[in-house]
Amino acid sequence: MADKVTISVDALGGDNAPGVVLEGVEAALAQDADLEVILCGPAEVVEPFADSHERCIARATTEVIAMAEHPANAVRKKKDSSIVVGCRLVKEGVAQGFFSAGSTGACLAAGTLVMGRQKGIARPALATVLPSPVKPVVLCDVGANADCKPEYLVQFAKMASAYAEHLLGVKDPSVGLLNIGEEEEKGSAFAQETHALLKQELANFKGNAEGRDVLSGSFDVIVCDGFTGNVCLKTIEGTAKMLFGQLKGIFKSSLKNKIAALLIKGDLKKLLGTIDPDAAGGAPLLGVKGACIVGHGSSNARAIKNGVLASAAYVRSGVSEIIAQTV
């Protein structure tokens, strides 16, 4: 696959847009000389930026999809919104990938309805690399499908395995099913039926993964329905934020602790880096035609930069084509 990649970017995506988006895109262009960006948003925002940056093209849009809007309805009605236009550029082959830190629901709807599903994919799924200090762990689905059938999770496992292998470099990734016990008969009827189907369909399925296994590195890929996955992800992020907040308070509480903090400052930064959601930049929507990477709404400029770069890396890896061939 050619190194040169064009990514359409939603200039209005995120709580702090467009400022952080422009800053992040600028940083991504500076880091990747083979990257071209099509910036989608109001003319007064995207055109001056494109005029002053090489390898950036402005695509003026006139509509905005707000966070509170019904995703599917907004995508159908607002054809000239930055999210819909960005996805349409991928469908038309003008861009190879799309990135947004805007409404997750709208991005999922546009990715599915505008870019389109890969042939044979029942439900595209949102995957994320968990902030594990041991090794990369892919969790899928983390919010695209709240209600699932067992056969959906089999496809999630196959897609996430392709993502782990070809983008993260994990050879023969092991797959676990998120459940409340490691025994086959544990969990709901849905979990038991899913376990049996995964065992039948996937050679790399290694059984149930309990909550304590999520960050332990026992599995390379963990699959679940989108409702459970989203709760799991938000719990991990919230716990990490709370713990680091408590540590910060402890280190500031006395002179002795301040000195201790200085002594281990480098190690603390390394640990924080392993669980920093901004490092990944976004989560790919697996199973659509092209790259559709969704960032979190509170993304800062660094997260935007990493999200745009992750979109380019996803395209270069050929994961979308591999999923189409294997699933």
Secondary structure, 3 states (H helix, E strand, C coil): CCCCEEEEEECCCCCCCCHHHHHHHHHHHHHCCCEEEEEEECHHHHHHHHHCCCCEEEEECCECCCCCCCHHHHHHHCCCEHHHHHHHHHHCCCCCEEEECCCHHHHHHHHHHHHCECCCCCCCEEEEEECCCCCCEEEECCCCCCCCCHHHHHHHHHHHHHHHHHCCCCCCCCEEEECCCCCCCCCCHHHHHHHHHHHHHCCCEEEEECHHHCCCCCCCEEECCHHHHHHHHHHHHHHHHHHHHHHHHHHCCCHHHHHHHHHCHHHHHHHHHHCCHHHCCCEEEECECCEEEECCCCCCHHHHHHHHHHHHHHHHHCHHHHHHHHC
